[in-house]
């Protein structure tokens, strides 16, 4: 039995005005929709504020590549901290817990390529919840994440915050001055 392949993709150009902005953390722009790429990948552009930490998490099904367009971005991948300046590429293999952070006082900008592109369905679902009248509970978001092979590792937050002087937006440091 062979796996069903996604439909062939057509050549595509996504102009800046066509990018779709999500309301989820970091408010990434979707530059290339998974369906437009035949399901093979999706591409996000994201601005990363200074001194911010993204939620540590693990993808069961996707690999990710990050290209740093501006600034410097730190990545905790497994038990390694890697730092990438503008022009650098970082590979985050599936199955390994990772978190992105900006330990500097300057904003950064990245392009994130996710392969395959099905994870965009999760982001779209969370975005729809964020746009609804009621803010979704963490339990609802976690249940949705599990459906897409995604797990959050919030127990890692304090160590990364302490080591790099960053804050997860929903955490203790984010509640302080300047948040």
Secondary structure, DSSP 4 states (H G I P E B T S, - for coil): -PPPPPPPPPP----GGGPEEP-STT--EEEE-TGGGTTS-EEEEEEE-TTEEPPPEEESS-EEEEEEEESEEEEEETTEEEEEETT-EEEE-TTS-EEEEE-SSS-EEEEEEEESTTHHHHHHHHHHHHHSSSPPPHHHHHHHHHHTTEEE-GGGHHHHHHHHT-EETTSTGGGSTT-
